[in-house]
Amino acid sequence: MFFSNKQKQTIVVDKGYEPSEIHFKQGKPAEITFKVKTDNACLREVDFKSLDQKMDLFAPGKHQIAIPTDQKGEIPFVCGMDMFHGKIVVD
Ligand SMILES: [Cu+2]
């Protein structure tokens, strides 16, 4: 099936991002799901600045983001206060 090619990873948001670094292969669709296990307001918002996308992780529903994999490189993300950091690496 075509859709089985999708790369999927989960990041747990608790005392930071676990894991804080995720690798995807170039050229295949990729998606990240955030699972929130904290009520620390610092981690409420996650901001993918280079993708111009922010997400409210305390809002109801699924917290997923599609990651472009057309180019190799790093896609950083930060909490709304720029205290916790993580990155996606396309390689
Ligand atoms: Cu923060």
PDB file of the backbone (N, CA, C, O) and the ligand in Angstrom, with CONECT records:
HET     CU  A 101       1
ATOM      1  N   MET A   1       0.840  -1.207   0.000  1.00  0.00           N
ATOM      2  CA  MET A   1       0.000   0.000   0.000  1.00  0.00           C
ATOM      3  C   MET A   1       0.868   1.246   0.000  1.00  0.00           C
ATOM      4  O   MET A   1       1.889   1.300   0.685  1.00  0.00           O
ATOM      5  N   PHE A   2       0.469   2.225  -0.751  1.00  0.00           N
ATOM      6  CA  PHE A   2       1.208   3.482  -0.827  1.00  0.00           C
ATOM      7  C   PHE A   2       1.354   4.116   0.554  1.00  0.00           C
ATOM      8  O   PHE A   2       2.435   4.578   0.918  1.00  0.00           O
ATOM      9  N   PHE A   3       0.259   4.135   1.324  1.00  0.00           N
ATOM     10  CA  PHE A   3       0.273   4.891   2.570  1.00  0.00           C
ATOM     11  C   PHE A   3       1.170   4.257   3.628  1.00  0.00           C
ATOM     12  O   PHE A   3       1.541   4.918   4.598  1.00  0.00           O
ATOM     13  N   SER A   4       1.517   3.008   3.456  1.00  0.00           N
ATOM     14  CA  SER A   4       2.412   2.376   4.425  1.00  0.00           C
ATOM     15  C   SER A   4       3.817   2.968   4.336  1.00  0.00           C
ATOM     16  O   SER A   4       4.669   2.696   5.182  1.00  0.00           O
ATOM     17  N   ASN A   5       4.049   3.776   3.308  1.00  0.00           N
ATOM     18  CA  ASN A   5       5.350   4.436   3.188  1.00  0.00           C
ATOM     19  C   ASN A   5       5.517   5.602   4.150  1.00  0.00           C
ATOM     20  O   ASN A   5       6.619   6.123   4.326  1.00  0.00           O
ATOM     21  N   LYS A   6       4.430   6.000   4.762  1.00  0.00           N
ATOM     22  CA  LYS A   6       4.511   7.187   5.614  1.00  0.00           C
ATOM     23  C   LYS A   6       5.367   6.912   6.842  1.00  0.00           C
ATOM     24  O   LYS A   6       5.230   5.880   7.498  1.00  0.00           O
ATOM     25  N   GLN A   7       6.238   7.844   7.132  1.00  0.00           N
ATOM     26  CA  GLN A   7       7.082   7.744   8.326  1.00  0.00           C
ATOM     27  C   GLN A   7       6.358   8.441   9.473  1.00  0.00           C
ATOM     28  O   GLN A   7       5.961   9.601   9.363  1.00  0.00           O
ATOM     29  N   LYS A   8       6.197   7.714  10.569  1.00  0.00           N
ATOM     30  CA  LYS A   8       5.477   8.277  11.707  1.00  0.00           C
ATOM     31  C   LYS A   8       6.308   8.128  12.972  1.00  0.00           C
ATOM     32  O   LYS A   8       6.889   7.075  13.236  1.00  0.00           O
ATOM     33  N   GLN A   9       6.350   9.205  13.747  1.00  0.00           N
ATOM     34  CA  GLN A   9       7.059   9.163  15.021  1.00  0.00           C
ATOM     35  C   GLN A   9       6.234   9.920  16.053  1.00  0.00           C
ATOM     36  O   GLN A   9       5.441  10.803  15.728  1.00  0.00           O
ATOM     37  N   THR A  10       6.450   9.542  17.304  1.00  0.00           N
ATOM     38  CA  THR A  10       5.743  10.193  18.402  1.00  0.00           C
ATOM     39  C   THR A  10       6.744  10.865  19.337  1.00  0.00           C
ATOM     40  O   THR A  10       7.791  10.303  19.658  1.00  0.00           O
ATOM     41  N   ILE A  11       6.408  12.057  19.759  1.00  0.00           N
ATOM     42  CA  ILE A  11       7.204  12.763  20.765  1.00  0.00           C
ATOM     43  C   ILE A  11       6.339  12.925  22.009  1.00  0.00           C
ATOM     44  O   ILE A  11       5.240  13.475  21.942  1.00  0.00           O
ATOM     45  N   VAL A  12       6.837  12.446  23.133  1.00  0.00           N
ATOM     46  CA  VAL A  12       6.141  12.622  24.399  1.00  0.00           C
ATOM     47  C   VAL A  12       6.581  13.950  25.006  1.00  0.00           C
ATOM     48  O   VAL A  12       7.772  14.241  25.111  1.00  0.00           O
ATOM     49  N   VAL A  13       5.606  14.735  25.398  1.00  0.00           N
ATOM     50  CA  VAL A  13       5.886  16.036  26.014  1.00  0.00           C
ATOM     51  C   VAL A  13       5.609  15.908  27.499  1.00  0.00           C
ATOM     52  O   VAL A  13       4.459  15.830  27.931  1.00  0.00           O
ATOM     53  N   ASP A  14       6.686  15.889  28.271  1.00  0.00           N
ATOM     54  CA  ASP A  14       6.534  15.709  29.723  1.00  0.00           C
ATOM     55  C   ASP A  14       7.503  16.673  30.414  1.00  0.00           C
ATOM     56  O   ASP A  14       7.151  17.817  30.702  1.00  0.00           O
ATOM     57  N   LYS A  15       8.715  16.203  30.675  1.00  0.00           N
ATOM     58  CA  LYS A  15       9.718  17.123  31.228  1.00  0.00           C
ATOM     59  C   LYS A  15      10.601  17.626  30.096  1.00  0.00           C
ATOM     60  O   LYS A  15      11.827  17.626  30.203  1.00  0.00           O
ATOM     61  N   GLY A  16       9.987  18.040  29.045  1.00  0.00           N
ATOM     62  CA  GLY A  16      10.687  18.390  27.813  1.00  0.00           C
ATOM     63  C   GLY A  16      10.147  17.523  26.685  1.00  0.00           C
ATOM     64  O   GLY A  16       9.042  16.989  26.777  1.00  0.00           O
ATOM     65  N   TYR A  17      10.934  17.387  25.617  1.00  0.00           N
ATOM     66  CA  TYR A  17      10.522  16.576  24.466  1.00  0.00           C
ATOM     67  C   TYR A  17      11.294  15.268  24.493  1.00  0.00           C
ATOM     68  O   TYR A  17      12.524  15.265  24.532  1.00  0.00           O
ATOM     69  N   GLU A  18      10.575  14.171  24.472  1.00  0.00           N
ATOM     70  CA  GLU A  18      11.219  12.862  24.522  1.00  0.00           C
ATOM     71  C   GLU A  18      10.740  12.004  23.347  1.00  0.00           C
ATOM     72  O   GLU A  18       9.582  11.587  23.352  1.00  0.00           O
ATOM     73  N   PRO A  19      11.557  11.726  22.361  1.00  0.00           N
ATOM     74  CA  PRO A  19      12.928  12.237  22.222  1.00  0.00           C
ATOM     75  C   PRO A  19      12.920  13.680  21.725  1.00  0.00           C
ATOM     76  O   PRO A  19      11.902  14.184  21.252  1.00  0.00           O
ATOM     77  N   SER A  20      14.051  14.319  21.839  1.00  0.00           N
ATOM     78  CA  SER A  20      14.153  15.701  21.370  1.00  0.00           C
ATOM     79  C   SER A  20      14.789  15.775  19.980  1.00  0.00           C
ATOM     80  O   SER A  20      14.947  16.856  19.412  1.00  0.00           O
ATOM     81  N   GLU A  21      15.148  14.614  19.448  1.00  0.00           N
ATOM     82  CA  GLU A  21      15.674  14.584  18.079  1.00  0.00           C
ATOM     83  C   GLU A  21      15.097  13.372  17.357  1.00  0.00           C
ATOM     84  O   GLU A  21      15.132  12.250  17.862  1.00  0.00           O
ATOM     85  N   ILE A  22      14.572  13.623  16.177  1.00  0.00           N
ATOM     86  CA  ILE A  22      13.959  12.557  15.379  1.00  0.00           C
ATOM     87  C   ILE A  22      14.500  12.626  13.964  1.00  0.00           C
ATOM     88  O   ILE A  22      14.670  13.707  13.400  1.00  0.00           O
ATOM     89  N   HIS A  23      14.766  11.460  13.403  1.00  0.00           N
ATOM     90  CA  HIS A  23      15.288  11.403  12.038  1.00  0.00           C
ATOM     91  C   HIS A  23      14.248  10.813  11.094  1.00  0.00           C
ATOM     92  O   HIS A  23      13.584   9.824  11.406  1.00  0.00           O
ATOM     93  N   PHE A  24      14.128  11.444   9.938  1.00  0.00           N
ATOM     94  CA  PHE A  24      13.297  10.910   8.858  1.00  0.00           C
ATOM     95  C   PHE A  24      14.151  10.785   7.615  1.00  0.00           C
ATOM     96  O   PHE A  24      15.121  11.518   7.421  1.00  0.00           O
ATOM     97  N   LYS A  25      13.765   9.841   6.783  1.00  0.00           N
ATOM     98  CA  LYS A  25      14.464   9.705   5.511  1.00  0.00           C
ATOM     99  C   LYS A  25      13.903  10.710   4.512  1.00  0.00           C
ATOM    100  O   LYS A  25      12.712  11.018   4.498  1.00  0.00           O
ATOM    101  N   GLN A  26      14.799  11.198   3.693  1.00  0.00           N
ATOM    102  CA  GLN A  26      14.387  12.145   2.665  1.00  0.00           C
ATOM    103  C   GLN A  26      13.436  11.488   1.672  1.00  0.00           C
ATOM    104  O   GLN A  26      13.614  10.324   1.311  1.00  0.00           O
ATOM    105  N   GLY A  27      12.425  12.236   1.232  1.00  0.00           N
ATOM    106  CA  GLY A  27      11.604  11.823   0.102  1.00  0.00           C
ATOM    107  C   GLY A  27      10.367  11.015   0.415  1.00  0.00           C
ATOM    108  O   GLY A  27       9.594  10.709  -0.494  1.00  0.00           O
ATOM    109  N   LYS A  28      10.149  10.653   1.681  1.00  0.00           N
ATOM    110  CA  LYS A  28       8.920   9.935   2.039  1.00  0.00           C
ATOM    111  C   LYS A  28       8.105  10.800   2.986  1.00  0.00           C
ATOM    112  O   LYS A  28       8.674  11.470   3.848  1.00  0.00           O
ATOM    113  N   PRO A  29       6.779  10.798   2.843  1.00  0.00           N
ATOM    114  CA  PRO A  29       5.954  11.615   3.727  1.00  0.00           C
ATOM    115  C   PRO A  29       6.230  11.295   5.192  1.00  0.00           C
ATOM    116  O   PRO A  29       6.453  10.138   5.550  1.00  0.00           O
ATOM    117  N   ALA A  30       6.215  12.312   6.028  1.00  0.00           N
ATOM    118  CA  ALA A  30       6.543  12.122   7.437  1.00  0.00           C
ATOM    119  C   ALA A  30       5.585  12.911   8.315  1.00  0.00           C
ATOM    120  O   ALA A  30       5.102  13.983   7.950  1.00  0.00           O
ATOM    121  N   GLU A  31       5.332  12.346   9.473  1.00  0.00           N
ATOM    122  CA  GLU A  31       4.371  12.966  10.379  1.00  0.00           C
ATOM    123  C   GLU A  31       4.795  12.719  11.821  1.00  0.00           C
ATOM    124  O   GLU A  31       5.247  11.633  12.184  1.00  0.00           O
ATOM    125  N   ILE A  32       4.636  13.745  12.617  1.00  0.00           N
ATOM    126  CA  ILE A  32       4.930  13.649  14.042  1.00  0.00           C
ATOM    127  C   ILE A  32       3.652  13.825  14.837  1.00  0.00           C
ATOM    128  O   ILE A  32       2.827  14.683  14.524  1.00  0.00           O
ATOM    129  N   THR A  33       3.495  13.010  15.863  1.00  0.00           N
ATOM    130  CA  THR A  33       2.391  13.162  16.801  1.00  0.00           C
ATOM    131  C   THR A  33       2.969  13.516  18.164  1.00  0.00           C
ATOM    132  O   THR A  33       3.875  12.845  18.659  1.00  0.00           O
ATOM    133  N   PHE A  34       2.444  14.565  18.758  1.00  0.00           N
ATOM    134  CA  PHE A  34       2.838  14.939  20.117  1.00  0.00           C
ATOM    135  C   PHE A  34       1.844  14.337  21.105  1.00  0.00           C
ATOM    136  O   PHE A  34       0.632  14.492  20.959  1.00  0.00           O
ATOM    137  N   LYS A  35       2.379  13.645  22.118  1.00  0.00           N
ATOM    138  CA  LYS A  35       1.554  13.121  23.212  1.00  0.00           C
ATOM    139  C   LYS A  35       1.906  13.906  24.465  1.00  0.00           C
ATOM    140  O   LYS A  35       3.048  13.877  24.924  1.00  0.00           O
ATOM    141  N   VAL A  36       0.937  14.597  25.007  1.00  0.00           N
ATOM    142  CA  VAL A  36       1.199  15.524  26.111  1.00  0.00           C
ATOM    143  C   VAL A  36       0.876  14.873  27.444  1.00  0.00           C
ATOM    144  O   VAL A  36      -0.228  14.370  27.651  1.00  0.00           O
ATOM    145  N   LYS A  37       1.845  14.887  28.342  1.00  0.00           N
ATOM    146  CA  LYS A  37       1.672  14.285  29.663  1.00  0.00           C
ATOM    147  C   LYS A  37       2.001  15.275  30.760  1.00  0.00           C
ATOM    148  O   LYS A  37       2.307  14.881  31.885  1.00  0.00           O
ATOM    149  N   THR A  38       1.940  16.548  30.442  1.00  0.00           N
ATOM    150  CA  THR A  38       2.268  17.560  31.436  1.00  0.00           C
ATOM    151  C   THR A  38       1.236  18.670  31.375  1.00  0.00           C
ATOM    152  O   THR A  38       0.564  18.860  30.361  1.00  0.00           O
ATOM    153  N   ASP A  39       1.119  19.407  32.483  1.00  0.00           N
ATOM    154  CA  ASP A  39       0.305  20.626  32.437  1.00  0.00           C
ATOM    155  C   ASP A  39       1.193  21.861  32.612  1.00  0.00           C
ATOM    156  O   ASP A  39       0.713  22.952  32.920  1.00  0.00           O
ATOM    157  N   ASN A  40       2.481  21.665  32.412  1.00  0.00           N
ATOM    158  CA  ASN A  40       3.443  22.767  32.469  1.00  0.00           C
ATOM    159  C   ASN A  40       3.170  23.745  31.319  1.00  0.00           C
ATOM    160  O   ASN A  40       3.383  23.427  30.148  1.00  0.00           O
ATOM    161  N   ALA A  41       2.697  24.934  31.680  1.00  0.00           N
ATOM    162  CA  ALA A  41       2.291  25.910  30.659  1.00  0.00           C
ATOM    163  C   ALA A  41       3.428  26.282  29.715  1.00  0.00           C
ATOM    164  O   ALA A  41       3.193  26.713  28.586  1.00  0.00           O
ATOM    165  N   CYS A  42       4.644  26.113  30.181  1.00  0.00           N
ATOM    166  CA  CYS A  42       5.810  26.405  29.343  1.00  0.00           C
ATOM    167  C   CYS A  42       5.788  25.574  28.060  1.00  0.00           C
ATOM    168  O   CYS A  42       6.250  26.023  27.011  1.00  0.00           O
ATOM    169  N   LEU A  43       5.251  24.366  28.156  1.00  0.00           N
ATOM    170  CA  LEU A  43       5.279  23.451  27.012  1.00  0.00           C
ATOM    171  C   LEU A  43       3.973  23.467  26.213  1.00  0.00           C
ATOM    172  O   LEU A  43       3.771  22.650  25.315  1.00  0.00           O
ATOM    173  N   ARG A  44       3.114  24.388  26.548  1.00  0.00           N
ATOM    174  CA  ARG A  44       1.798  24.398  25.906  1.00  0.00           C
ATOM    175  C   ARG A  44       1.902  24.577  24.395  1.00  0.00           C
ATOM    176  O   ARG A  44       1.232  23.889  23.625  1.00  0.00           O
ATOM    177  N   GLU A  45       2.743  25.500  23.992  1.00  0.00           N
ATOM    178  CA  GLU A  45       2.837  25.796  22.564  1.00  0.00           C
ATOM    179  C   GLU A  45       4.113  25.201  21.999  1.00  0.00           C
ATOM    180  O   GLU A  45       5.179  25.317  22.604  1.00  0.00           O
ATOM    181  N   VAL A  46       4.009  24.573  20.855  1.00  0.00           N
ATOM    182  CA  VAL A  46       5.219  24.144  20.154  1.00  0.00           C
ATOM    183  C   VAL A  46       5.275  24.901  18.833  1.00  0.00           C
ATOM    184  O   VAL A  46       4.276  25.018  18.124  1.00  0.00           O
ATOM    185  N   ASP A  47       6.451  25.408  18.518  1.00  0.00           N
ATOM    186  CA  ASP A  47       6.616  26.322  17.392  1.00  0.00           C
ATOM    187  C   ASP A  47       7.683  25.784  16.438  1.00  0.00           C
ATOM    188  O   ASP A  47       8.853  25.651  16.796  1.00  0.00           O
ATOM    189  N   PHE A  48       7.247  25.480  15.224  1.00  0.00           N
ATOM    190  CA  PHE A  48       8.178  25.106  14.158  1.00  0.00           C
ATOM    191  C   PHE A  48       8.407  26.358  13.317  1.00  0.00           C
ATOM    192  O   PHE A  48       7.711  26.596  12.330  1.00  0.00           O
ATOM    193  N   LYS A  49       9.380  27.140  13.719  1.00  0.00           N
ATOM    194  CA  LYS A  49       9.543  28.460  13.106  1.00  0.00           C
ATOM    195  C   LYS A  49       9.837  28.368  11.607  1.00  0.00           C
ATOM    196  O   LYS A  49       9.309  29.152  10.817  1.00  0.00           O
ATOM    197  N   SER A  50      10.674  27.417  11.224  1.00  0.00           N
ATOM    198  CA  SER A  50      11.058  27.349   9.811  1.00  0.00           C
ATOM    199  C   SER A  50       9.906  26.870   8.933  1.00  0.00           C
ATOM    200  O   SER A  50       9.922  27.074   7.719  1.00  0.00           O
ATOM    201  N   LEU A  51       8.904  26.231   9.547  1.00  0.00           N
ATOM    202  CA  LEU A  51       7.719  25.808   8.792  1.00  0.00           C
ATOM    203  C   LEU A  51       6.581  26.807   8.948  1.00  0.00           C
ATOM    204  O   LEU A  51       5.529  26.668   8.323  1.00  0.00           O
ATOM    205  N   ASP A  52       6.801  27.815   9.786  1.00  0.00           N
ATOM    206  CA  ASP A  52       5.768  28.807  10.088  1.00  0.00           C
ATOM    207  C   ASP A  52       4.505  28.127  10.637  1.00  0.00           C
ATOM    208  O   ASP A  52       3.384  28.456  10.250  1.00  0.00           O
ATOM    209  N   GLN A  53       4.720  27.173  11.546  1.00  0.00           N
ATOM    210  CA  GLN A  53       3.590  26.438  12.129  1.00  0.00           C
ATOM    211  C   GLN A  53       3.736  26.356  13.635  1.00  0.00           C
ATOM    212  O   GLN A  53       4.792  26.008  14.164  1.00  0.00           O
ATOM    213  N   LYS A  54       2.643  26.687  14.311  1.00  0.00           N
ATOM    214  CA  LYS A  54       2.581  26.568  15.764  1.00  0.00           C
ATOM    215  C   LYS A  54       1.406  25.684  16.128  1.00  0.00           C
ATOM    216  O   LYS A  54       0.429  25.587  15.386  1.00  0.00           O
ATOM    217  N   MET A  55       1.513  25.041  17.279  1.00  0.00           N
ATOM    218  CA  MET A  55       0.419  24.202  17.729  1.00  0.00           C
ATOM    219  C   MET A  55       0.193  24.413  19.218  1.00  0.00           C
ATOM    220  O   MET A  55       1.141  24.540  19.993  1.00  0.00           O
ATOM    221  N   ASP A  56      -1.078  24.448  19.606  1.00  0.00           N
ATOM    222  CA  ASP A  56      -1.440  24.497  21.015  1.00  0.00           C
ATOM    223  C   ASP A  56      -1.639  23.057  21.483  1.00  0.00           C
ATOM    224  O   ASP A  56      -2.630  22.411  21.143  1.00  0.00           O
ATOM    225  N   LEU A  57      -0.690  22.574  22.261  1.00  0.00           N
ATOM    226  CA  LEU A  57      -0.724  21.161  22.659  1.00  0.00           C
ATOM    227  C   LEU A  57      -1.746  20.891  23.756  1.00  0.00           C
ATOM    228  O   LEU A  57      -2.008  19.733  24.081  1.00  0.00           O
ATOM    229  N   PHE A  58      -2.321  21.932  24.328  1.00  0.00           N
ATOM    230  CA  PHE A  58      -3.359  21.725  25.343  1.00  0.00           C
ATOM    231  C   PHE A  58      -4.756  21.768  24.735  1.00  0.00           C
ATOM    232  O   PHE A  58      -5.737  21.468  25.415  1.00  0.00           O
ATOM    233  N   ALA A  59      -4.852  22.134  23.480  1.00  0.00           N
ATOM    234  CA  ALA A  59      -6.152  22.126  22.803  1.00  0.00           C
ATOM    235  C   ALA A  59      -6.589  20.681  22.605  1.00  0.00           C
ATOM    236  O   ALA A  59      -5.747  19.796  22.453  1.00  0.00           O
ATOM    237  N   PRO A  60      -7.896  20.433  22.606  1.00  0.00           N
ATOM    238  CA  PRO A  60      -8.351  19.055  22.404  1.00  0.00           C
ATOM    239  C   PRO A  60      -8.039  18.558  20.995  1.00  0.00           C
ATOM    240  O   PRO A  60      -7.838  19.346  20.071  1.00  0.00           O
ATOM    241  N   GLY A  61      -8.005  17.259  20.853  1.00  0.00           N
ATOM    242  CA  GLY A  61      -7.778  16.670  19.537  1.00  0.00           C
ATOM    243  C   GLY A  61      -6.371  16.149  19.379  1.00  0.00           C
ATOM    244  O   GLY A  61      -5.568  16.165  20.312  1.00  0.00           O
ATOM    245  N   LYS A  62      -6.090  15.685  18.177  1.00  0.00           N
ATOM    246  CA  LYS A  62      -4.768  15.135  17.890  1.00  0.00           C
ATOM    247  C   LYS A  62      -3.804  16.262  17.581  1.00  0.00           C
ATOM    248  O   LYS A  62      -4.178  17.281  17.001  1.00  0.00           O
ATOM    249  N   HIS A  63      -2.559  16.062  17.978  1.00  0.00           N
ATOM    250  CA  HIS A  63      -1.543  17.080  17.754  1.00  0.00           C
ATOM    251  C   HIS A  63      -0.499  16.515  16.806  1.00  0.00           C
ATOM    252  O   HIS A  63       0.519  15.955  17.211  1.00  0.00           O
ATOM    253  N   GLN A  64      -0.795  16.685  15.540  1.00  0.00           N
ATOM    254  CA  GLN A  64       0.071  16.115  14.512  1.00  0.00           C
ATOM    255  C   GLN A  64       0.558  17.202  13.584  1.00  0.00           C
ATOM    256  O   GLN A  64      -0.112  18.208  13.351  1.00  0.00           O
ATOM    257  N   ILE A  65       1.734  16.969  13.067  1.00  0.00           N
ATOM    258  CA  ILE A  65       2.282  17.916  12.103  1.00  0.00           C
ATOM    259  C   ILE A  65       2.985  17.139  10.993  1.00  0.00           C
ATOM    260  O   ILE A  65       3.753  16.210  11.243  1.00  0.00           O
ATOM    261  N   ALA A  66       2.702  17.542   9.780  1.00  0.00           N
ATOM    262  CA  ALA A  66       3.366  16.934   8.627  1.00  0.00           C
ATOM    263  C   ALA A  66       4.726  17.593   8.456  1.00  0.00           C
ATOM    264  O   ALA A  66       4.848  18.816   8.509  1.00  0.00           O
ATOM    265  N   ILE A  67       5.740  16.771   8.252  1.00  0.00           N
ATOM    266  CA  ILE A  67       7.102  17.277   8.096  1.00  0.00           C
ATOM    267  C   ILE A  67       7.521  17.127   6.637  1.00  0.00           C
ATOM    268  O   ILE A  67       7.507  16.021   6.097  1.00  0.00           O
ATOM    269  N   PRO A  68       7.890  18.221   6.005  1.00  0.00           N
ATOM    270  CA  PRO A  68       8.358  18.125   4.620  1.00  0.00           C
ATOM    271  C   PRO A  68       9.710  17.415   4.563  1.00  0.00           C
ATOM    272  O   PRO A  68      10.615  17.716   5.341  1.00  0.00           O
ATOM    273  N   THR A  69       9.830  16.475   3.639  1.00  0.00           N
ATOM    274  CA  THR A  69      11.083  15.714   3.550  1.00  0.00           C
ATOM    275  C   THR A  69      11.717  15.838   2.165  1.00  0.00           C
ATOM    276  O   THR A  69      12.544  15.015   1.776  1.00  0.00           O
ATOM    277  N   ASP A  70      11.325  16.862   1.438  1.00  0.00           N
ATOM    278  CA  ASP A  70      11.865  17.015   0.092  1.00  0.00           C
ATOM    279  C   ASP A  70      13.334  17.436   0.101  1.00  0.00           C
ATOM    280  O   ASP A  70      14.060  17.193  -0.862  1.00  0.00           O
ATOM    281  N   GLN A  71      13.764  18.065   1.187  1.00  0.00           N
ATOM    282  CA  GLN A  71      15.172  18.469   1.293  1.00  0.00           C
ATOM    283  C   GLN A  71      15.792  17.902   2.559  1.00  0.00           C
ATOM    284  O   GLN A  71      15.128  17.786   3.588  1.00  0.00           O
ATOM    285  N   LYS A  72      17.069  17.551   2.475  1.00  0.00           N
ATOM    286  CA  LYS A  72      17.806  17.175   3.679  1.00  0.00           C
ATOM    287  C   LYS A  72      18.050  18.404   4.533  1.00  0.00           C
ATOM    288  O   LYS A  72      18.183  19.517   4.023  1.00  0.00           O
ATOM    289  N   GLY A  73      18.108  18.188   5.832  1.00  0.00           N
ATOM    290  CA  GLY A  73      18.410  19.311   6.710  1.00  0.00           C
ATOM    291  C   GLY A  73      17.745  19.162   8.055  1.00  0.00           C
ATOM    292  O   GLY A  73      17.161  18.123   8.363  1.00  0.00           O
ATOM    293  N   GLU A  74      17.835  20.200   8.851  1.00  0.00           N
ATOM    294  CA  GLU A  74      17.293  20.180  10.202  1.00  0.00           C
ATOM    295  C   GLU A  74      16.106  21.118  10.314  1.00  0.00           C
ATOM    296  O   GLU A  74      16.122  22.231   9.788  1.00  0.00           O
ATOM    297  N   ILE A  75      15.084  20.655  11.001  1.00  0.00           N
ATOM    298  CA  ILE A  75      13.891  21.459  11.251  1.00  0.00           C
ATOM    299  C   ILE A  75      13.747  21.569  12.767  1.00  0.00           C
ATOM    300  O   ILE A  75      13.278  20.631  13.411  1.00  0.00           O
ATOM    301  N   PRO A  76      14.141  22.695  13.337  1.00  0.00           N
ATOM    302  CA  PRO A  76      14.070  22.828  14.788  1.00  0.00           C
ATOM    303  C   PRO A  76      12.658  23.172  15.260  1.00  0.00           C
ATOM    304  O   PRO A  76      11.844  23.714  14.512  1.00  0.00           O
ATOM    305  N   PHE A  77      12.396  22.841  16.520  1.00  0.00           N
ATOM    306  CA  PHE A  77      11.150  23.307  17.128  1.00  0.00           C
ATOM    307  C   PHE A  77      11.439  23.697  18.577  1.00  0.00           C
ATOM    308  O   PHE A  77      12.367  23.186  19.204  1.00  0.00           O
ATOM    309  N   VAL A  78      10.627  24.606  19.083  1.00  0.00           N
ATOM    310  CA  VAL A  78      10.832  25.136  20.431  1.00  0.00           C
ATOM    311  C   VAL A  78       9.483  25.298  21.113  1.00  0.00           C
ATOM    312  O   VAL A  78       8.440  25.356  20.461  1.00  0.00           O
ATOM    313  N   CYS A  79       9.527  25.369  22.445  1.00  0.00           N
ATOM    314  CA  CYS A  79       8.314  25.713  23.175  1.00  0.00           C
ATOM    315  C   CYS A  79       8.054  27.209  22.994  1.00  0.00           C
ATOM    316  O   CYS A  79       8.906  27.942  22.493  1.00  0.00           O
ATOM    317  N   GLY A  80       6.875  27.644  23.406  1.00  0.00           N
ATOM    318  CA  GLY A  80       6.460  29.024  23.163  1.00  0.00           C
ATOM    319  C   GLY A  80       7.366  30.045  23.813  1.00  0.00           C
ATOM    320  O   GLY A  80       7.400  31.201  23.392  1.00  0.00           O
ATOM    321  N   MET A  81       8.111  29.631  24.849  1.00  0.00           N
ATOM    322  CA  MET A  81       8.999  30.571  25.531  1.00  0.00           C
ATOM    323  C   MET A  81      10.456  30.358  25.150  1.00  0.00           C
ATOM    324  O   MET A  81      11.355  30.952  25.745  1.00  0.00           O
ATOM    325  N   ASP A  82      10.682  29.524  24.172  1.00  0.00           N
ATOM    326  CA  ASP A  82      12.030  29.283  23.667  1.00  0.00           C
ATOM    327  C   ASP A  82      12.943  28.681  24.743  1.00  0.00           C
ATOM    328  O   ASP A  82      14.133  28.989  24.799  1.00  0.00           O
ATOM    329  N   MET A  83      12.375  27.827  25.591  1.00  0.00           N
ATOM    330  CA  MET A  83      13.166  27.203  26.659  1.00  0.00           C
ATOM    331  C   MET A  83      13.492  25.750  26.346  1.00  0.00           C
ATOM    332  O   MET A  83      14.606  25.292  26.597  1.00  0.00           O
ATOM    333  N   PHE A  84      12.525  25.029  25.802  1.00  0.00           N
ATOM    334  CA  PHE A  84      12.760  23.638  25.418  1.00  0.00           C
ATOM    335  C   PHE A  84      12.935  23.571  23.912  1.00  0.00           C
ATOM    336  O   PHE A  84      12.229  24.230  23.148  1.00  0.00           O
ATOM    337  N   HIS A  85      13.899  22.752  23.509  1.00  0.00           N
ATOM    338  CA  HIS A  85      14.243  22.679  22.095  1.00  0.00           C
ATOM    339  C   HIS A  85      14.280  21.235  21.613  1.00  0.00           C
ATOM    340  O   HIS A  85      14.598  20.313  22.365  1.00  0.00           O
ATOM    341  N   GLY A  86      13.949  21.071  20.350  1.00  0.00           N
ATOM    342  CA  GLY A  86      14.083  19.779  19.708  1.00  0.00           C
ATOM    343  C   GLY A  86      14.348  19.994  18.234  1.00  0.00           C
ATOM    344  O   GLY A  86      14.310  21.119  17.737  1.00  0.00           O
ATOM    345  N   LYS A  87      14.621  18.889  17.535  1.00  0.00           N
ATOM    346  CA  LYS A  87      14.817  19.050  16.102  1.00  0.00           C
ATOM    347  C   LYS A  87      14.474  17.772  15.353  1.00  0.00           C
ATOM    348  O   LYS A  87      14.609  16.654  15.851  1.00  0.00           O
ATOM    349  N   ILE A  88      14.025  18.005  14.132  1.00  0.00           N
ATOM    350  CA  ILE A  88      13.808  16.925  13.176  1.00  0.00           C
ATOM    351  C   ILE A  88      14.975  16.981  12.198  1.00  0.00           C
ATOM    352  O   ILE A  88      15.346  18.052  11.716  1.00  0.00           O
ATOM    353  N   VAL A  89      15.537  15.836  11.917  1.00  0.00           N
ATOM    354  CA  VAL A  89      16.612  15.775  10.931  1.00  0.00           C
ATOM    355  C   VAL A  89      16.121  14.940   9.751  1.00  0.00           C
ATOM    356  O   VAL A  89      15.706  13.792   9.915  1.00  0.00           O
ATOM    357  N   VAL A  90      16.175  15.520   8.588  1.00  0.00           N
ATOM    358  CA  VAL A  90      15.847  14.789   7.357  1.00  0.00           C
ATOM    359  C   VAL A  90      17.175  14.406   6.730  1.00  0.00           C
ATOM    360  O   VAL A  90      17.981  15.266   6.375  1.00  0.00           O
ATOM    361  N   ASP A  91      17.397  13.084   6.596  1.00  0.00           N
ATOM    362  CA  ASP A  91      18.697  12.646   6.083  1.00  0.00           C
ATOM    363  C   ASP A  91      18.577  11.408   5.209  1.00  0.00           C
ATOM    364  O   ASP A  91      19.582  10.912   4.699  1.00  0.00           O
TER     365      ASP A  91
HETATM  366 CU    CU A 101       8.527  27.045  27.412  1.00  0.00          CU2+
END
